[in-house]
Amino acid sequence: MNSIDFIKRKKPEDSLESESALKVLDSLLKDSGQKKISENQIVIILDALASSDDTEVVARFPAVLAICARRGLSLNSQALFSRYWETSPKRQNLEKLLLISAAIFDQQGVKAPKNLDKIAASLRPKYGDLLPGGEFQLSSGMCISIKDLLNTLEVYTGGKSRFPVVQTQKSRLKSDSLDQYLDRLFSPKQKELVLKKRDGKSFTKTEREYYSRIARKKLEAIASEEVVALARKLV
C-alpha cells in the first residue's frame, strides 16, 4: 500500500466544497511539488479537514501545513477564522488542530509554515498544551490521536528527511542549559554515559557497571521528590 492509498482509505460524506478541497489535497500529495496552490485553497482544505467526521481525514491536517511550509505559503489567521463566530465548534476544531500541529512540528524539528507559531501562541492560553495527553477531543466528541497525526505526516513525507530540519533559538538554549547543568552535576565520563543512555546507545560491560554504580544513583537522588522540593525552596 503506497502513501496516497493509506491517506485515501476513507472519504468523508461532507459538502461539495469539502469534496473539492480534498481532491485538490490528494493531487498535491501526488505531485512533485510543482503544482500551484493559493493561500485561499489552503484555507478551504484546512477547513474541510477540521470539519470532517473521519479521524483519518482529520489526520491529514499537519501534512497540509507541511505543504504550506515547503512552498513558502503563510497562514492568514483572519482568513482561517473569519468564517466562524469565536464560539463556533468548527472554529474550535480548527484552532486545536493548528495548535497541536505547531507542537508536533516543534517537537519533531520540522519547518513550520509562516505565522503558525504566532497563531499557536495566541491559542495556547485558551487550550493549554495538548501534546502530553496523547490525544485530544474535537467538538463532536471525536478523539484525535497524536500518534495518528505523526504517522500520517510521516506517510506523506516518506520519512522526516524530506523536510528541512530547523533548530530554533529556544531549542538551542535548552540544549545549552542542559549541557551546563550536567557539567555541574557529573564528571565528564559520567556525563558522557548519561547522554549515551538518553540517546539509547549501547554500553560496554564496563560502562554499564559504572553507570549503574555511580551515574544512575546520582540521577535517582536528583529526581527524588525531597531533593527537588528542597532545591525549589532554596533557589
N, C-alpha and C positions, 0 to 999 in steps of 0.2 A: 504494500500500500504506500503510494507516494505521499508527499506532504500535503498536496492540494486535496487528494482524496480524503485524508484524515480530517482536514478542516471542513470539508463539504459533506460530511456524513449525514447531516440533518439540515433542513431548511425551515425557517420559521413561517408560520401562516400569518404573516403580518400584512401591512398595507402595500399597495403597488409601489409606493415610494421606497419602502424598506427593501422590497424585492429588487428594485432597480439599483439601489445603493449596494446591495450585496453582490449583484452581478458585476458592478464596477470594481468592488473589492476583489472578487475572485480573479478578474482579469489582471489586476495589479499584482496579485500574488503569483500569477503565472508568468508575467512578462519579465524581461531582463533589467527593468529599471528605466526604460526609455519612454514608456507611456506617460503622457502629460496628465496631471491631475490638479484641479484647482482647490483652493482653500475651502470654497463653498461645498465642493464634493466631499471633502474630508469631513466637514461638519455634518452633512447628511448621513454619511456612513457611520460616524461615531454615534449619532443619534439613533440610527436604526439598530445598531448593536446593543446600545444601552436599553432600548425598549423591547428587545426580544425576550420571549419566554423560554428560550432554548439555551441551556448553560454552555453548550459547545459553540454556539454562535457568539454569545457574550464573551467567551474566552478569546475571541479574535481581537478584542479591543487593544491590547498592548501592541499587537502586530501592526495595526493601522497607525498607531503613534510612531512605531519604528519606521514605517514608510515615510511619515512626515519628516522625521529626523534625517533620514537618508537623502531626502530630496530638498532639504533646506526650507521646508514649509513651517510657518509659525502658527501657533494656536491662538485664535482670537476668542477671548472669553466672552465678549459681547455677542459674537455670532453664535457661540455654543449655547449660551444660557438665555438669550433674549426671547426665545420662543416660549418660555415657560415662566410661570409665577415662581417665586422663590421657594414656596412650599410644595411645588408640584412633585409628585412621586417620580416622574420621568427625569426631572432635573436632578433630584437627589441621586438617582441611579447614575446619571452622567457624572456628577460630582465625585461619587465614591470610586467610580472606575478610573477617573483621571487621577485621583489621589493615590490609589493603590498602584496604578501604573508608574507613577513618579517614584514611588517607594521601591518598586521592583527594578526599575532602571538604575536607581541609585545603588541598590544592593548588588546588582549584577555588573555594575560598571559599564552600563550600556548608554550610548549617547541618546539624550532625550531631545524631543523637538523643542524649538524655541518657545519660550513662555510657559512650558509645562511646570517648571519648578516654581515659577511665580504664582500660577494658578493653584498648585498644590499647597503652597504656603498659606494662601488665603483660605483654603478649605480645612487645613489641619485643626484649627481651633474648634471647628464645628463637629468633626468626626473622630479626631484623635488619630492614633497610629493603628491602621487596620492590619498591618503585616504580621505582627506576632500571633494573632489569633488563628492563622492558618486558613481562615475562611471569613466571609462577611455576607451579610444579608441585603438583598435588594428590596425595594418597596413592596414587591409582590410576595415576599416571603421566601423567594428562591435564594438558596445559598450558593455562593460562588467560591470555589476552591482556589487558593493562591497557587497551588501546585498545577492546576489545570491551566491557569494563565501563563505560568512559566513554561509548561510543556508545549502549549500552542505557539508561544513566542519562539521557542527553540525549533519547533517543526518548521515554522516559516523561515527562520534564518538558516536552517540546516546546520545549526551549531552556533555558538556565541561568536566564533571567529569572524563571521561576516559583518559584524558591527565594529566600528572603531571604538576601542576601549578608552574611556576618559577617566582621568583621576582628578577629582575635584579638589579644590584647596582644602575643603573640610576633611576629606578622607586623608589627605597628606598630613594635615595637622594631627588627626587622630593617630596615624601611624607613628609620627614623630614623638607624640606624647607617650605612647605605649613603649617605644624604644627607650625613652628616658627613664620611665618608671621601672622597667625591667633592669636597667643598668644599676639603679639604686638598690634593688632587692636581691639581685643574683650576680654571681660571678660570671665572667664571660662564658665559661663552659656550661654552667647551669642555664644561662640564658639561651645558649645555642640549643640545648636539649628541650627546653620549654617550647621554643618556636618550632622545633622539629616535631614535637608531639602535637602541637596545634595544627600543623600542616599535614598531619597524617603520614609522616615519613617513618620508615622502619628504623629501629635501634639495633646496634650490635649488642651482643650479650653484656659487654662491659657497660655500655651506655644505659641499657635497660636497668641494670643493677644500680648504677649511680643515680639515675633518675628516681627510682623507687626509694632509694635510701636517703637522698638529700632534697632534690628539687620538688618531688611530689609532696613531701612533708611540709616544705615551705609554702607551697600553694594551698595546702589544706589549712594551714594556720592563717594565711592571708584571707581565705574565703570564709573563715568561721564567722558566724554572726556576732560573736562577742568582740572580736578584733575589729570588724567593720564598724560596729556601733561605737566602740571606743575611739577609733580614728575619726569618725564623723563628729564626735563630741569635742575632740581636741584640736582639730584643724580649723 
